[in-house]
Amino acid sequence: MRVIAQRVSNASVIVKGDLVGKIGYGLLLLVGFTNDDTVEDIVWITKKVVNLRIFDDDFQKMNLSLKEVAGDILLISQFTLFASTKKGNRPSFIASAKSDKAKDLYLKTIIEIEKVLEKPIQTGVFGARMQVSLTNTGPTTIIIDSKNKE
């Protein structure tokens, strides 16, 4: 499981011309899954994301977590996070989880984040073509991978 976490002052997602998710201050999370991802990956990533100290304290130092600043989350599924560009110029997505498994993991991720964050989150629409807009503050962008726990 891989997540790109972007600290934002606002973010939104549109599907077929309709606004389906919108947040103010918080995190835009792009999430992708592989075929060997499990609930354990979701639990680990969720704990890491919610407690990651990437929000400014009163001294403009990254010292506060999403939970501490009462920030929001916009979660977007993105199978292209596991693209391989090793051969040629056309990316391969063979490492990405198949649609049924990825959707199941995505739905479980929503449930786990809401449980840990203790409030509802905003989401895109799984498998849909989406237009995602954001204002990345900092800019701050962190890559988190459950198989490469750095």
C-alpha positions in Angstrom: 0.0 0.0 0.0 1.3 3.4 -1.0 0.1 6.8 0.0 1.1 10.2 -1.2 0.1 12.6 1.6 -0.1 16.3 0.7 -0.7 19.0 3.3 -3.4 21.3 1.9 -5.2 24.4 2.8 -8.0 23.1 0.6 -8.7 20.2 -1.8 -11.7 19.0 -3.9 -12.6 16.3 -6.3 -15.1 16.4 -9.2 -16.6 13.4 -11.0 -18.7 13.9 -14.2 -19.1 17.6 -13.4 -20.3 17.0 -9.8 -18.4 18.0 -6.7 -18.1 14.8 -4.7 -15.6 15.7 -2.0 -14.1 18.8 -0.5 -12.0 19.7 2.5 -10.3 22.7 4.0 -7.1 22.4 6.1 -5.8 18.9 6.2 -4.4 16.1 4.0 -5.1 15.0 0.4 -4.3 11.3 0.3 -3.7 9.5 -2.9 -3.8 5.8 -2.2 -2.8 2.8 -4.2 -2.8 -0.9 -3.5 -0.9 -4.0 -4.6 -2.2 -7.6 -4.7 -0.4 -8.6 -1.5 -1.8 -5.7 0.6 -3.8 -6.7 3.7 -5.7 -5.0 6.5 -2.4 -4.9 8.4 -1.1 -2.5 5.7 -4.2 -0.3 6.1 -3.8 -0.2 9.9 -0.1 0.7 9.7 -0.6 3.4 7.1 -3.6 4.9 8.8 -1.8 5.2 12.2 1.2 6.8 10.4 -0.9 9.3 8.4 -3.1 10.5 11.3 -0.1 10.9 13.7 2.4 12.2 11.2 3.7 15.5 12.6 3.7 17.7 9.5 1.5 20.6 10.6 3.0 23.8 12.0 2.9 24.7 15.7 2.9 28.3 17.0 6.6 28.6 16.0 6.1 27.5 12.4 7.8 24.2 13.1 6.3 20.9 11.8 5.4 19.5 15.1 1.6 18.8 15.1 -0.4 15.9 13.7 -3.6 16.0 11.7 -5.5 14.9 14.7 -4.0 17.7 16.8 -4.9 20.4 14.3 -8.4 18.9 13.7 -7.6 18.6 10.0 -9.7 16.8 7.4 -8.8 14.1 4.9 -9.8 13.8 1.2 -9.0 10.2 0.1 -8.5 9.5 -3.6 -7.9 6.0 -5.0 -5.1 6.0 -7.5 -3.9 2.7 -9.0 -1.1 4.5 -11.0 1.0 4.9 -7.8 2.4 1.4 -8.5 3.3 2.2 -12.2 6.5 0.6 -13.4 8.5 2.6 -16.0 11.4 0.2 -16.1 10.8 -0.9 -19.7 10.0 1.5 -22.5 7.9 4.6 -22.2 4.5 3.1 -21.5 4.0 2.5 -17.8 3.0 -1.0 -16.6 0.4 -1.4 -13.9 0.9 -5.1 -13.2 1.9 -4.4 -9.6 -1.4 -2.6 -8.9 -4.1 -4.6 -7.2 -6.9 -5.9 -9.4 -10.1 -3.7 -9.3 -12.2 -5.9 -6.9 -9.4 -6.3 -4.4 -8.4 -2.6 -4.6 -12.0 -1.5 -4.1 -12.4 -3.7 -1.0 -9.1 -2.4 0.5 -10.1 1.2 -0.4 -13.4 0.8 1.5 -11.7 -0.7 4.4 -9.2 2.2 4.4 -12.1 4.7 4.6 -13.5 2.8 7.6 -10.1 2.6 9.4 -9.2 6.3 8.9 -12.6 7.4 10.1 -12.2 5.2 13.2 -8.7 6.5 14.0 -9.5 10.1 13.1 -12.8 9.9 15.0 -14.7 11.7 12.3 -15.9 11.2 8.7 -13.6 11.8 5.8 -14.2 13.0 2.2 -13.5 10.7 -0.7 -13.5 10.5 -4.5 -15.3 7.7 -6.4 -13.4 4.5 -6.8 -12.5 3.7 -10.4 -13.9 7.0 -11.7 -12.1 9.6 -13.8 -11.7 12.4 -11.3 -10.5 16.0 -11.4 -8.6 16.7 -8.2 -7.8 20.2 -7.2 -5.6 21.3 -4.3 -3.6 24.0 -2.7 -0.5 22.3 -1.3 0.8 24.3 1.7 4.5 24.3 2.3 4.6 22.6 -0.2 4.6 19.5 1.9 4.3 16.1 0.2 5.2 12.8 1.9 5.4 9.3 0.4 4.5 6.4 2.7 4.8 2.8 1.7 3.7 0.0 3.9 6.3 -2.4 2.4 9.1 0.1 2.8 8.7 1.5 6.3 11.2 4.3 6.4 
